[in-house]
Amino acid sequence: MAYKKKNRGASLVVNQFDNQLNIAGNYFNKWVHHEINLDEKKTKIVTGTQQYQYVDKPVVWRDKWLKTRFINCKQQIDNKLWFIDFNAYGYQVSFTEHIDGVDIGNDYWNIKKCQFLGKVVSKLNSYLKQEKDNAIVLHPDAYGHKKMHMVRPEVLVSCIEAVKGEFPYILKLKEESYEYAQNIFDVTQGKEPELEDLPF
């Protein structure tokens, strides 16, 4: 079974293979993918973003700084596993959540999570541009070739802290998030807060 819908830079793709249901909401260069195990009633949610230049046109400041080095690391922060991949040509950043129950997501939550991620990545990008080698350390799996690095653990935490005040519900557990969203819904007299069209 497969379903696809596209509208002005956003797309929704639904696929089912046996007991696995995949729902991919893509919003320009950001996405929220729900991978649902229908037998076990468990959901893996990956929220990510990426931006890469053409192979022959790296980002100038990252090219001068990293050259052939790259940043590739994972970091567990609360209930989210963050993945960071930076090189001279661009980046990919995502966080993964595992929850009990079937969660198919919705555009409102997806867009808010993408906005949150976008602001964290913007802070991270600015921090790396300013601090360069002070923001990274050699990755323990570099095996002596000294090209693979990781972001210092406190750097990502500080970037999240800098923007979490604007998104108090994103970092909560799922049940708390829904409770917070319901409180907003009640305050707005039953009207869901309006969103601009894919505000990135």
N, C-alpha and C positions, 0 to 999 in steps of 0.2 A: 504494500500500500504506500502511495506517495501523494503529497499535495504541495503545491507551491503557489505563492501569491506575492506579487511585487508591486510597490507603489512609491514613486519618487525617492529613490535611494534606499528604501527599506524593503526587506523581503522576509517572508515567512515560509519555511520549508518543513514539512512534516513527513517522516518516514517511519515505517514499522517493519521490523524484521523479527519474526517469531515473538519472543516475549520482550523485545527491546523497542521502546518508542523514543524517537529522536525528534525534538522540536528546536529548530534553529531560527532565532530572530536576529537578522542582520540589519544594522543601521549605519550606512556608509562604512567607515573603517572600524566599527565596533560591533560586538555581537554578544548574545546571551544564548547559550546552548543548554537545553535540558535533555539529559540522557536518563530515561526512566526504565527501570527493571520492573515490569508489570507483575512478575511472579513474586519477587521479594518485596515489592512496594517500597522501593528506595529510589531516590533521585540524585543524580550528580549534575550540578549546575556550574558551567564555566562561563565567566564574564571576561571578555578580552578586547584588546585593541591592538592594531599594528599599523605601522607606516614605514614603507620602504621606498627608497629612490631607485632610479634605474641603475643597473650595475656599473655603468661608466660615469655616474654622477653621485658620489657619496656626499653626505652632509659635511660641509667644510670643517666646522669645529670638531666634529667627532672624528673625521678622517685625520686631522692634524694631531688630535690627542691619542686616539686608539691605534691608528695605523692598522697593523694586522692582528692586534689584540681584540678580544671581545669579552662581553659580560654575559654570563649564563648561570643563573642560580634560582633556587627555590627557597622560600622562607615561610614557615608556618606562623601566622599571627592570629591568635584566638581560634575561631572555627574556620578560617580560610587559609588555603595553601596558595601562596603567591608565586608566580613564575615570571622571571625577568630575563629578556634576551636583547642585548644592545650590541650593535656593531657600527662600523662607519657608515653603513648604508641605511640604517633605520633601526626599528625596535619592534618588539612584541612584548606586551605585558598582559597578564591575566591572573584571575584568582578563581579557585575552585572550592565549591562547598558540597558537602554530602549531607543529605537530610533523609529522615525517615518519612515515608509517605510518597504519594504520587503528586508531583507539582508540575503543572504544564506552563506556569508563568503567565504573564500578560504584558501588553505593551507599556502600560504605565510604570510597572515595577522595572521592566527591562530598561526603559529609557532613563529612569532615575539611577539605576545601577551603572549604566554607561556614562552618565554625567559625572557620577562619583569617581569612577575609574579614570575618566578623562582628566579630571582635576588632579588626581593623585599623580598621574603620568606627567602632567605639565609641571608639577612641583619637582618630581624626580628628575625630569629632563633639565630643568633650571639648576637644580642642585649639582647634577653631574657636570653641567657646562661651567659652573662657577668653581667647584671644588676639584674636579678632575681626579687625579690619583689619590687625593685625600679621602675620596668617597668610596674607594674600592680596595679590595685586598685580593691576593692570589687565591684562586679557588683550590680547595684541598684535593680535588680530582685533576689538577692541572698536569700531574705526572712529570714535572720538571721542565716542560716546554715554555712555561711562563707566558702563555698567550691567553689562557682562560682565567677570568677574574670573576669575583662576586661583589655585589654591593654590600657595604658594611651593614650589619643587621639594624643598627639604630637609624640608618638613613631612611629606609622604607617606613619604619615606624613613625618617624618625625613627619614624613610627607603625608601619611594617613592622618596623623593627629592634626595637621594643619588644615585639613578640609572636612574632617568628620563632623564638625559643628554644623555644617550646612546640610548634612545627611544623617541625622541622628538615628534613623530607622535602618539604614543599610547595614550597619555593623552589628545590629542586634541579632539574636537568634530568631528563627523564622516566626515562632509564635509571638514573640515580643514585637516583631516588625508589623505583623498583622494587627495587633492590638493598637500600636501607635498609629497605623494608617486609619483604623476605624475611628480613633479619636479625632484625627484631622477631618475625616468624612463627616463626623457629627458636628464639628465646629463650623464647617462650611455648609451646614443645613442640608446635608444629603447630596451635595454636588461635589463630584470629584474635582480636585484642583486642576485648573486648566493647564495644558502643556502647549508650548509652541510646536509647530510641526518639526519633529526631529531636531531639537535645538543643540546642534553641535557646531 
